[in-house]
Amino acid sequence: MTQIQSEPEVAQDLSEPGEVQVDDEQAKAEAARTKLAEIRAQAQRTTERHAKYLEAKDAASAAKAQWESAAETLQDLCLESDEALPLLDSVEAEDWRGVRLDSLEPSAKPAVLEKLKEAGIETVGQLADYTKEHDLLDIPGIGGASKAEIEAALDPFWAARPAPEEPKT
């Protein structure tokens, strides 16, 4: 037996050739309208954001101008004043209070400084405050020789800067 091969059936498009072309053109037109709508929406967002940017830029420029004016006024005030500034003078006059006792030259022995530290005294100001109402000999472990050592460390310090009030040691 001989078999006869049949040719595969080819589906034929029964639509008219012009009809396929119209559907294709309609799809392209719809895609173009969609794309155009996206472009317009993005253009609108871009315009709105640009307007916000310009507002912020203007506000920043105004703030910068105000800051520059304030800085210039401050500079003028600082430079043109020959008046004494008591608040600042008092800070400079009191700067000695923060000087640490262990930074003095000559310094007291470490053991003496440790005894002062145990009593809560680490700066010249703290020592001055303490000695207004107490004697150094009241601190446990501080005797006559230690007191003399502390005074010897303070003598060059006080000689170098006039203190508003000489501490009692």
C-alpha positions as CSV (number, residue, x, y, z in Angstrom):
1,M,0.0,0.0,0.0
2,T,1.0,3.3,-0.8
3,Q,0.2,6.2,1.3
4,I,-0.5,9.5,-0.1
5,Q,0.6,12.4,1.8
6,S,-1.7,15.2,1.9
7,E,-0.6,18.7,2.1
8,P,-1.3,20.4,5.4
9,E,-4.3,22.6,5.4
10,V,-3.5,26.2,5.4
11,A,-5.9,28.4,7.3
12,Q,-7.0,31.1,5.1
13,D,-7.8,34.5,6.5
14,L,-11.2,35.3,5.2
15,S,-10.9,38.9,6.1
16,E,-10.2,41.4,3.5
17,P,-6.6,42.7,3.2
18,G,-7.6,46.3,3.8
19,E,-9.4,45.3,7.0
20,V,-6.2,44.0,8.6
21,Q,-4.5,47.2,7.7
22,V,-7.2,49.3,9.4
23,D,-7.0,47.4,12.7
24,D,-3.2,47.8,12.7
25,E,-3.5,51.5,12.1
26,Q,-6.0,51.8,14.8
27,A,-3.7,50.1,17.3
28,K,-0.9,52.3,16.3
29,A,-3.0,55.4,16.7
30,E,-4.2,54.3,20.1
31,A,-0.6,53.6,21.2
32,A,0.4,57.1,20.0
33,R,-2.5,58.7,21.9
34,T,-1.5,56.8,25.1
35,K,2.1,57.9,24.6
36,L,1.0,61.5,24.0
37,A,-1.1,61.5,27.2
38,E,1.9,60.2,29.2
39,I,4.1,62.9,27.7
40,R,1.6,65.6,28.6
41,A,1.2,64.3,32.2
42,Q,5.0,64.2,32.6
43,A,5.3,67.7,31.2
44,Q,2.7,68.9,33.7
45,R,4.5,67.3,36.6
46,T,7.8,68.8,35.3
47,T,6.2,72.3,35.1
48,E,4.8,72.0,38.6
49,R,8.1,70.9,40.1
50,H,10.0,73.7,38.2
51,A,7.6,76.2,39.8
52,K,8.3,74.8,43.2
53,Y,12.0,74.9,42.6
54,L,11.8,78.6,41.5
55,E,9.8,79.4,44.7
56,A,12.4,77.6,46.9
57,K,15.2,79.3,45.0
58,D,13.7,82.7,45.6
59,A,13.1,81.9,49.3
60,A,16.7,80.7,49.6
61,S,18.0,83.8,48.0
62,A,16.0,86.0,50.4
63,A,17.2,84.0,53.4
64,K,20.8,84.3,52.2
65,A,20.4,88.0,51.8
66,Q,19.0,88.3,55.3
67,W,21.8,86.2,56.7
68,E,24.5,88.2,54.9
69,S,22.9,91.4,56.2
70,A,22.9,90.1,59.8
71,A,26.5,88.9,59.5
72,E,27.6,92.3,58.1
73,T,25.8,94.1,61.0
74,L,27.5,91.8,63.5
75,Q,30.9,92.4,62.0
76,D,30.3,96.2,62.0
77,L,29.3,96.1,65.7
78,C,32.4,94.0,66.6
79,L,34.8,96.2,64.7
80,E,33.6,99.6,65.5
81,S,33.1,99.3,69.2
82,D,35.9,100.7,71.4
83,E,33.7,100.4,74.5
84,A,34.7,98.1,77.3
85,L,32.6,94.9,77.3
86,P,32.2,93.9,80.9
87,L,30.7,90.6,80.2
88,L,33.6,89.6,78.1
89,D,36.1,91.2,80.5
90,S,34.8,89.2,83.3
91,V,35.3,86.0,81.3
92,E,38.9,86.9,80.7
93,A,39.4,87.9,84.3
94,E,38.1,84.6,85.5
95,D,40.0,82.3,83.1
96,W,42.5,81.5,85.8
97,R,39.8,79.6,87.7
98,G,40.0,76.7,85.2
99,V,43.8,76.2,85.3
100,R,44.5,72.7,86.5
101,L,46.8,72.4,89.5
102,D,48.8,69.6,87.8
103,S,49.7,72.0,85.0
104,L,51.4,74.5,87.2
105,E,55.2,74.9,87.0
106,P,56.8,74.1,89.4
107,S,54.2,71.6,90.3
108,A,53.4,70.0,93.7
109,K,54.2,66.4,94.1
110,P,51.8,63.8,92.6
111,A,50.8,62.6,96.1
112,V,49.9,66.1,97.2
113,L,47.9,66.7,94.1
114,E,46.1,63.3,94.7
115,K,45.1,64.5,98.2
116,L,43.7,67.7,96.8
117,K,41.9,65.7,94.1
118,E,40.3,63.5,96.8
119,A,39.1,66.7,98.5
120,G,37.5,67.8,95.1
121,I,40.2,70.3,94.3
122,E,41.7,70.1,90.8
123,T,41.8,73.7,89.6
124,V,43.2,77.0,90.9
125,G,39.6,78.2,91.1
126,Q,38.5,75.3,93.3
127,L,41.5,75.8,95.5
128,A,40.7,79.6,95.8
129,D,37.1,78.8,96.7
130,Y,38.2,76.2,99.3
131,T,40.8,78.5,101.0
132,K,38.3,81.3,101.4
133,E,36.6,79.3,104.2
134,H,39.1,76.6,105.1
135,D,42.8,76.1,105.7
136,L,44.7,73.6,103.5
137,L,45.7,71.8,106.7
138,D,42.1,70.8,107.1
139,I,42.5,68.4,104.1
140,P,43.5,64.9,105.3
141,G,47.1,64.1,104.3
142,I,48.1,67.7,103.8
143,G,50.6,68.9,106.3
144,G,52.8,72.0,106.7
145,A,55.3,70.8,104.0
146,S,52.5,70.0,101.5
147,K,50.9,73.4,102.1
148,A,54.3,75.1,101.5
149,E,54.7,73.0,98.3
150,I,51.2,74.1,97.0
151,E,52.0,77.8,97.9
152,A,55.4,77.5,96.0
153,A,53.5,76.2,92.9
154,L,51.0,79.1,93.1
155,D,53.5,81.9,93.7
156,P,54.8,82.1,90.0
157,F,51.2,81.6,88.8
158,W,49.9,84.6,90.7
159,A,52.9,86.7,89.8
160,A,52.2,86.1,86.1
161,R,48.6,87.2,86.3
162,P,46.9,89.7,88.6
163,A,44.1,87.9,90.4
164,P,41.0,89.8,91.4
165,E,41.1,88.2,94.8
166,E,44.3,86.6,96.2
167,P,43.3,83.2,97.7
168,K,44.1,82.5,101.3
169,T,46.4,79.4,101.5
